[in-house]
Amino acid sequence: MTEGFTLWFTGLSGAGKTTIAEIVRAELERRGRRVEWLDGDEVREHLSKGLGFSKEDRDTNIDRIGWVASKLTRHGAAVIVSAISPYAEARNNARAMGEEHGTFVGVFVDGSVEECARRDVKALYEKAFRGEIKEFTGVSDPYEAPASPEVCIESEHEEPEASAQRIVELLEARGLVPAAVTA
Amino acid sequence: MTEGFTLWFTGLSGAGKTTIAEIVRAELERRGRRVEWLDGDEVREHLSKGLGFSKEDRDTNIDRIGWVASKLTRHGAAVIVSAISPYAEARNNARAMGEEHGTFVGVFVDGSVEECARRDVKALYEKAFRGEIKEFTGVSDPYEAPASPEVCIESEHEEPEASAQRIVELLEARGLVPAAVTA
């Protein structure tokens, strides 16, 4: 069986997690890996319906995603998680669960609040600044940057394609995806 | 990749789901399948923490287990679910999710309330009869028996080993586990 792994994207809303993850996903599938993408927003519709955005609920949400990701990793899946996951301890717990069954690769998509707010892809920052959304990470709720992620991406200074390529190269170097076939 | 499947045990508390599932699990692993066992009680500690036993919460619990089982099935796992799962509609939804990615085999462990109460493995029926546990399936909460499960087990009239053997034979006939190696 192929070795499973979890590729975990953390970062503020609008930092570029989904955009980069989508490019990585397509490349992994092109190279024959079966991918399971657990996206924070999608997961909240299924796995974590009813949870809010308090620290306790955020931790439960991340624990649940980490639990599912680790089980999928055990069965050889290439798991991509994209979730704000603002608390270091919850991320570390998810990492520990994942490493029981395979490899865990943390990706920090580092975008400043100013830049994320400037893009404001989902028109959420504007509401957060006005106080219409409470507990908004980076505005009215904390974000604990990871101390030593495997990949650090400054999304203001690198194109998503280049970031994705760096990630895939790391996975390739670790033997988790086969090398690209060149014509 | 090996074809994934979900083997779903439904039935009253104490009917024998866990006992039979444990024998099936050991046999599947002996034959080289990697098994993921989602047990109702364990899942309530992780995936479904905070949910109660109202119809709505039970349906959410089963939806969540079904969602995770279907994702694992997609990645070739042999998934065993053992959960009371009293409502037909929720079980049917779980089946539909599972069949999107592999095979779904329903097992009805049919034990009467009288017999389950007589065994009362977890000393729950006694409390339920006294009204100390509310919403107890079979006593104060409904159980909708499946209309056409792939396997029906009358656990009062069959030893767990024989029931487990029938299940494994069915899986074998469907090409989901390799035949036993005989010396």
Interface residues (C-beta under 8 A of the other chain):
Chain A: M1 R34 E36 H46 L47 K49 G50 T60 D63 R64 W67 V68 K71 L72 R74 H75 G76 A77
Chain B: M1 R34 E36 H46 L47 K49 G50 T60 D63 R64 W67 V68 K71 L72 R74 H75 G76 A77
